[in-house]
């Protein structure tokens, strides 16, 4: 019911920048939190940054001061500006949202994931 499409990943040198984008579409009433996760090879998926419907933002300690999450409420998009990238930022980055979707006579809060966009930081 909700489709998420990420873009903006790629190969960048250490110290460089990337801007990830995620667009949500489909049949939903509203979107609550919009989040970015990442998963490095051999590692568990971890939360990078989150922004609620009210604009409250949280970052993982590992990216504080280097990443900025933002949201376009009208276009149902979320962005992650990543600066001063390090090799340890190499991972597949996933967009994740909590959306209120219609059901049979009710609305439900459901969790959705994008397919991910790879980020490689290497010289």
C-alpha positions as CSV (number, residue, x, y, z in Angstrom):
1,X,0.0,0.0,0.0
2,X,3.0,2.3,0.4
3,X,5.9,2.2,-2.0
4,X,9.2,3.8,-1.1
5,X,11.9,4.6,-3.7
6,X,15.3,5.7,-2.6
7,X,17.9,7.5,-4.7
8,X,21.1,9.3,-4.4
9,X,23.5,6.6,-3.3
10,X,26.8,6.0,-5.1
11,X,30.6,6.0,-4.8
12,X,32.2,8.9,-3.0
13,X,35.7,9.7,-1.7
14,X,36.3,10.1,2.1
15,X,35.3,13.6,3.1
16,X,32.8,13.9,0.4
17,X,29.1,14.4,0.5
18,X,25.9,12.6,-0.7
19,X,22.2,13.5,-0.5
20,X,19.8,10.6,-0.3
21,X,16.2,11.0,-1.2
22,X,13.2,8.8,-0.6
23,X,9.7,9.3,-2.1
24,X,6.6,7.6,-0.6
25,X,3.6,6.9,-2.7
26,X,0.6,4.7,-2.6
27,X,-2.7,4.5,-0.7
28,X,-2.2,5.9,2.8
29,X,-3.9,8.4,5.0
30,X,-0.8,9.9,6.5
31,X,2.8,9.2,7.3
32,X,4.2,9.4,10.8
33,X,7.9,8.9,11.2
34,X,10.3,8.8,8.3
35,X,13.6,7.2,9.0
36,X,16.9,6.2,7.4
37,X,18.6,3.0,8.3
38,X,21.7,1.4,7.0
39,X,23.2,-2.0,6.9
40,X,26.9,-2.6,6.3
41,X,28.2,-6.0,5.1
42,X,28.1,-8.5,7.9
43,X,26.4,-6.0,10.3
44,X,22.9,-5.6,11.6
45,X,20.7,-2.9,10.3
46,X,21.0,0.3,12.3
47,X,19.0,3.5,12.6
48,X,20.8,6.5,11.2
49,X,18.3,9.3,11.5
50,X,14.6,9.8,12.1
51,X,12.1,12.6,11.8
52,X,8.6,12.4,13.2
53,X,5.5,14.0,11.7
54,X,5.9,16.8,14.2
55,X,9.5,17.4,13.2
56,X,11.3,15.8,16.1
57,X,14.7,14.6,14.9
58,X,17.1,12.0,16.2
59,X,20.5,10.9,14.9
60,X,22.7,8.0,15.6
61,X,25.8,9.1,17.6
62,X,28.0,7.9,14.8
63,X,26.6,10.5,12.3
64,X,25.8,13.4,14.6
65,X,27.2,16.6,13.2
66,X,27.8,15.0,9.8
67,X,24.2,14.2,8.6
68,X,21.1,16.2,8.3
69,X,17.6,14.6,7.9
70,X,14.8,16.7,6.4
71,X,11.3,16.1,5.1
72,X,9.0,17.5,2.5
73,X,5.6,17.0,4.0
74,X,3.7,18.0,0.9
75,X,5.6,15.6,-1.4
76,X,5.9,12.8,1.2
77,X,9.7,12.8,0.8
78,X,12.6,12.5,3.2
79,X,16.2,13.4,2.6
80,X,19.5,12.6,4.2
81,X,22.3,15.0,3.6
82,X,25.6,13.2,4.5
83,X,28.8,15.2,4.7
84,X,32.3,14.4,5.8
85,X,31.7,10.8,4.8
86,X,34.0,8.1,6.2
87,X,34.7,4.6,5.0
88,X,32.7,3.3,7.9
89,X,29.6,5.0,6.4
90,X,29.7,2.4,3.6
91,X,26.4,0.5,3.7
92,X,23.1,0.1,2.0
93,X,20.8,2.8,3.1
94,X,17.2,2.1,3.6
95,X,14.2,4.4,3.8
96,X,11.6,3.4,6.4
97,X,8.2,4.9,7.2
98,X,5.3,4.4,9.5
99,X,2.1,5.1,7.6
100,X,-1.5,5.1,8.5
101,X,-3.2,3.1,5.9
102,X,-6.9,2.2,5.3
103,X,-8.2,-1.2,6.2
104,X,-11.6,-2.8,6.4
105,X,-13.5,-0.1,8.2
106,X,-10.4,0.9,10.2
107,X,-7.1,2.5,9.8
108,X,-3.8,0.8,10.6
109,X,-0.3,1.9,11.3
110,X,2.0,-0.1,9.1
111,X,5.8,-0.2,8.7
112,X,7.3,0.0,5.2
113,X,10.8,-0.3,3.8
114,X,12.4,0.7,0.6
115,X,14.8,-1.5,-1.4
116,X,17.8,0.4,-0.4
117,X,20.4,2.5,-2.1
118,X,24.1,1.6,-1.8
119,X,26.7,4.1,-0.5
120,X,30.4,3.3,-0.9
121,X,33.0,5.6,0.7
122,X,36.4,4.8,-0.8
123,X,39.4,6.5,-2.3
